[in-house]
Amino acid sequence: MAATRSTCGTVMLVAGTCFTILTLIFVAISFATDYWISYTVKRENLSNVVKNAEATNGRYTFSRNRGLFRECYPNASDAFLSAQSADVSDNECFKVDLDIPDATADSLTNHYISRIHLLRSCIAFIAVGLFLILVTFIVGLIPLSCSRRSKWAFTAGFLAFLVAFFVAGGMAFFHGAEYLEKRKITDSLDGGKMKFYQSWADDIKINTDSDYDWSYALGWVGVGCAIITAIFYVIAGFYVGDERYEDREYLDKSSSRGRGQDYAMGNGYDNRAFPPQMDRPYPGAYPYPGQGYPVPPPPMAYPPGPYVQDLENGRQLQPMPYWSWS
C-alpha cells in the first residue's frame, strides 16, 4: 500500500512538472506574438471614395493583426507602407503606443487614457504570471528530487493557482481595453492615421471583421494548464503526506514497543512515598501538643557512638571512644 501511494505521488509530481513546462510555453508564446486580434478588411467592397481618400493614410482600412506590443499589416500596399515609413518596424509592423500622454494633451479623452492603463496592466499581470511559473517549476522539483515533503507540493500548487489568477487577470484587462476601443473611444491619432471603431466610416465598419486569433487562444490554454498543474500538485501533496504517515506507522510497529505503548519513563523518586500535601483547614499555627493529648516524652538520649555490632552473637556492643580503638 505504501509503495502504491509513493508511486501515485511520484506520478502526480511528474505530471505537475510537465504541465508547468506547458504553461510556460503557452503563456510565453502568447505574450510575445502579435496575433491576439485579427482585423480583416474587405477592401474590394469599399467605395472608391474611401479607397482614394484613406488608402495611403488610414491604418484601419487595411487587414491587420495585433498583439500586446505590435500591430502588423502583412497585406498592406507599398504605397501605404511608404507613407508610414517613419513608424514601420520589420517592414510591416507598428508599435502599440503604451506611453501615458502629457497632461497638456487636452484633446485625448479619459477613455483613451484608461485604455492605455488597461493594456499596461495586462502586460504587467502576464509578466508576473511568467515569473511565478518559473518559481512554480523550481518549487515543484524539490519534492521530486530533494526533500519529499508534502509542504513543497502544496506550495507549488498554490503558486500554480496564482499563475492562473495573474494570467487570467491580464486577459481580463485586455478585454477591458478592447471594449473601450470598440464602444467608447472616439479619438483620432497621428493626424488621422489611427482611428478607433466609433470614428470609422460606415462603409469601413460594414466591411471589417474582427476576431480573436491564436495568440489570444494560447493565453487561455495557459490558464487552463496552470489550473491543471495546481490540481496535480495538490493531489501529490496528499499522497506524499499519507506516504510519510504510513512510513511512521511501519517504524512504530517494527520497533520493540508497539504503536501506542508508552515509553518507560524513569522517576527519580516514588510518588507513593510522598503523600500529597494537605491544605490547612484554617490559617495560623497549630498548638503543640494538641488539647487533650499527652505531652510526648523527650527523645531518648543515646550514648555517643560509634556503635559496634557483634555479628557472631547478634548483639550490640557498648560504644567505644575513637581514641581507645586498637
C-alpha positions in Angstrom: 0.0 0.0 0.0 2.8 2.4 0.9 4.6 1.6 -2.4 1.4 2.3 -4.3 1.0 5.7 -2.7 4.6 6.5 -3.3 4.2 5.7 -7.0 1.0 7.8 -7.3 2.7 10.7 -5.6 5.6 10.5 -7.9 3.3 10.3 -11.0 1.4 13.4 -9.8 4.6 15.3 -9.2 5.9 14.4 -12.7 2.6 15.4 -14.3 2.6 18.7 -12.4 6.1 19.4 -13.6 5.2 18.6 -17.2 2.2 20.8 -17.1 4.2 23.6 -15.6 6.5 23.5 -18.6 3.5 23.5 -21.0 2.1 26.5 -19.1 5.3 28.4 -19.5 5.5 27.6 -23.2 1.9 28.6 -24.0 1.9 31.8 -21.9 5.3 32.9 -23.2 4.3 32.4 -26.9 1.0 34.2 -26.3 2.8 37.1 -24.6 5.4 37.5 -27.3 3.4 37.0 -30.6 1.2 39.5 -32.5 -2.0 37.5 -33.1 -4.3 38.5 -30.3 -6.9 40.1 -32.6 -7.1 40.0 -36.4 -9.0 42.6 -38.4 -10.0 41.5 -41.9 -10.9 44.4 -44.2 -12.8 43.6 -47.4 -11.2 46.3 -49.5 -12.9 45.1 -52.7 -16.2 46.1 -51.2 -15.1 49.6 -50.1 -16.3 52.5 -52.1 -13.8 54.3 -54.4 -14.2 57.5 -52.3 -13.0 55.7 -49.2 -10.1 54.0 -51.0 -8.9 57.1 -52.7 -9.2 59.3 -49.6 -7.7 57.0 -47.0 -5.7 54.3 -48.8 -2.3 55.9 -48.1 -3.2 57.4 -44.7 -5.6 55.4 -42.5 -4.2 52.2 -41.0 -7.7 51.0 -40.2 -8.5 50.5 -43.9 -6.1 47.5 -44.2 -6.3 44.0 -42.8 -4.0 43.6 -39.8 -3.3 41.5 -36.7 -2.4 43.0 -33.3 -0.7 41.8 -30.2 0.2 43.4 -26.9 3.2 45.2 -28.3 2.8 45.5 -32.1 0.2 45.8 -34.9 1.2 44.2 -38.2 -0.1 44.7 -41.8 1.1 41.7 -43.8 -1.0 42.5 -46.9 -0.7 46.3 -46.9 0.2 48.0 -50.2 3.6 49.5 -50.8 2.1 53.0 -51.1 0.7 52.6 -47.6 4.0 51.4 -46.1 6.0 54.1 -47.8 3.7 56.7 -46.4 4.3 55.3 -42.9 8.0 54.6 -43.4 9.0 56.6 -40.3 7.0 54.4 -38.0 7.3 51.0 -39.6 9.3 48.2 -37.9 10.1 44.8 -39.5 8.8 46.2 -42.8 5.1 45.8 -41.9 4.5 46.4 -38.2 3.9 49.4 -35.9 4.5 49.6 -32.2 1.4 49.8 -30.0 1.5 53.1 -28.2 1.7 52.4 -24.4 3.0 55.8 -23.3 1.0 57.9 -21.0 0.3 61.2 -22.8 1.3 64.5 -21.3 -1.1 66.4 -19.1 -1.2 69.2 -21.7 -2.8 66.8 -24.2 -6.3 68.0 -23.6 -7.6 66.6 -26.9 -7.4 63.0 -25.6 -10.4 61.6 -23.8 -10.3 59.8 -20.5 -11.4 56.6 -22.3 -8.2 56.6 -24.3 -6.0 57.1 -21.3 -7.9 54.3 -19.5 -7.2 52.0 -22.4 -3.5 52.6 -22.0 -3.7 51.8 -18.3 -5.6 48.6 -19.0 -3.0 47.5 -21.6 -0.1 48.2 -19.3 -1.9 46.3 -16.5 -2.4 43.4 -18.9 1.3 43.3 -19.7 2.3 43.6 -16.1 0.0 40.8 -14.9 1.1 38.4 -17.5 4.7 39.2 -16.8 4.2 38.4 -13.1 2.5 35.2 -14.2 5.5 34.2 -16.2 7.8 34.8 -13.3 5.6 32.7 -11.0 5.6 29.9 -13.5 9.4 29.7 -13.2 9.1 29.8 -9.4 6.5 27.0 -9.5 8.8 24.9 -11.6 11.6 25.2 -9.2 9.5 24.5 -6.1 7.8 21.6 -7.8 11.2 19.9 -8.4 12.1 20.0 -4.6 9.7 17.1 -3.6 10.6 15.2 -6.7 14.3 15.2 -6.2 15.5 16.7 -2.9 13.0 16.8 0.0 10.0 14.6 -0.3 7.6 16.6 1.9 4.0 17.5 1.3 4.6 21.2 2.1 6.6 21.7 -1.1 3.9 20.1 -3.3 1.2 22.2 -1.7 3.4 25.4 -2.1 3.8 24.6 -5.8 0.1 24.1 -6.2 -0.6 27.4 -4.5 1.8 29.1 -6.8 0.2 27.5 -9.9 -3.1 28.9 -8.8 -1.5 32.3 -8.5 -0.2 31.9 -12.1 -3.7 31.1 -13.3 -5.0 34.2 -11.4 -2.5 36.6 -12.8 -2.7 35.4 -16.4 -6.5 35.4 -16.3 -6.4 38.9 -14.8 -4.2 40.0 -17.7 -6.7 38.6 -20.2 -9.5 40.4 -18.4 -7.6 43.7 -18.7 -7.1 43.1 -22.4 -10.9 42.6 -22.8 -11.5 45.9 -21.0 -9.1 47.7 -23.3 -10.8 46.1 -26.3 -14.2 47.2 -25.1 -13.1 50.8 -24.8 -11.6 50.7 -28.3 -14.8 49.4 -29.8 -17.5 51.2 -27.8 -16.2 54.3 -26.1 -13.1 55.8 -27.7 -13.6 58.5 -30.4 -10.0 59.9 -30.5 -8.1 60.3 -33.8 -4.3 59.9 -33.5 -1.3 60.6 -35.7 -3.2 63.1 -37.9 -6.0 60.7 -38.7 -3.7 57.7 -39.4 -5.1 55.8 -36.4 -8.8 55.9 -35.6 -11.0 53.6 -33.4 -14.2 51.9 -34.3 -16.6 54.7 -33.3 -14.7 57.1 -35.7 -14.7 54.8 -38.8 -16.8 55.5 -41.8 -19.9 53.3 -42.1 -18.5 51.7 -45.2 -15.4 50.5 -43.3 -17.5 49.3 -40.3 -19.6 47.1 -42.5 -16.7 45.6 -44.4 -14.3 44.9 -41.4 -14.5 41.7 -39.4 -12.6 41.3 -36.2 -11.9 38.1 -34.4 -9.6 36.7 -31.7 -6.6 34.9 -33.0 -4.4 32.0 -31.9 -2.1 34.1 -29.6 -5.2 35.0 -27.5 -6.3 31.4 -27.5 -2.9 30.2 -26.2 -3.2 32.6 -23.3 -6.4 30.9 -22.1 -4.9 27.5 -22.8 -2.0 28.6 -20.5 -4.6 29.5 -17.8 -6.1 26.0 -18.1 -2.7 24.3 -17.9 -1.9 26.3 -14.8 -5.1 25.2 -13.1 -4.4 21.5 -14.0 -0.8 22.0 -12.7 -2.2 23.2 -9.4 -4.6 20.3 -9.1 -1.8 17.8 -9.8 0.5 19.3 -7.2 -2.3 19.4 -4.5 -3.1 15.7 -5.1 0.6 14.9 -5.0 0.8 16.7 -1.6 -1.9 14.5 -0.1 -0.2 11.4 -1.4 3.2 12.4 -0.1 1.7 13.3 3.3 0.0 9.8 3.5 3.2 8.2 2.4 5.1 9.8 5.3 2.3 8.7 7.8 2.5 5.1 6.7 6.3 5.1 7.0 6.0 6.3 10.5 3.3 3.7 11.3 5.5 0.9 9.9 8.5 2.0 12.0 6.4 2.1 15.1 5.1 -1.4 14.5 8.5 -2.8 13.7 10.1 -1.4 16.9 10.3 -3.2 20.2 7.4 -1.3 21.6 4.0 -1.5 20.0 2.4 1.5 18.5 0.6 3.4 21.2 2.6 1.9 24.0 4.2 4.4 26.3 7.9 4.7 26.7 9.3 3.5 30.1 9.9 6.8 31.9 12.2 6.5 34.9 11.3 8.5 38.0 13.9 9.9 40.4 11.5 9.2 43.3 8.4 7.2 44.0 5.3 9.4 44.3 3.7 6.9 46.7 6.3 7.6 49.3 5.3 11.3 49.4 1.6 11.7 50.0 0.0 14.9 48.6 0.3 17.9 50.7 -2.9 18.6 52.6 -4.2 22.1 52.8 -4.6 23.6 56.3 -8.2 23.8 57.3 -7.5 27.2 58.8 -4.6 29.6 58.7 -2.3 30.1 61.6 0.0 27.9 63.8 -1.2 24.7 65.4 -0.8 24.3 69.2 1.6 21.7 70.4 0.7 19.4 71.9 -2.9 19.4 70.9 -5.6 19.9 73.5 -6.4 16.6 75.3 -3.3 14.8 74.1 -0.4 13.9 76.5 2.9 15.5 76.1 5.2 13.2 74.3 8.3 12.1 76.2 11.6 13.6 75.3 13.7 11.8 72.8 15.9 9.0 74.2 19.4 10.0 74.9 21.6 7.7 73.1 25.2 7.5 74.1 27.6 8.9 71.6 28.8 6.5 69.0 30.2 4.9 67.2 28.1 1.7 67.6 29.7 -1.7 67.2 27.7 -4.8 66.3 28.7 -8.3 67.4 27.8 -10.2 64.3 28.6 -13.7 65.7 26.4 -13.3 68.9 23.9 -10.9 67.4 24.2 -8.2 70.0 25.3 -4.7 70.1 28.4 -3.8 71.9 29.0 -0.7 74.0 30.2 2.3 72.2 33.9 2.9 72.4 35.7 6.2 72.1 37.5 6.8 68.9 40.8 7.2 70.7 40.5 3.8 72.5 40.3 1.7 69.4 43.2 -0.6 68.8 
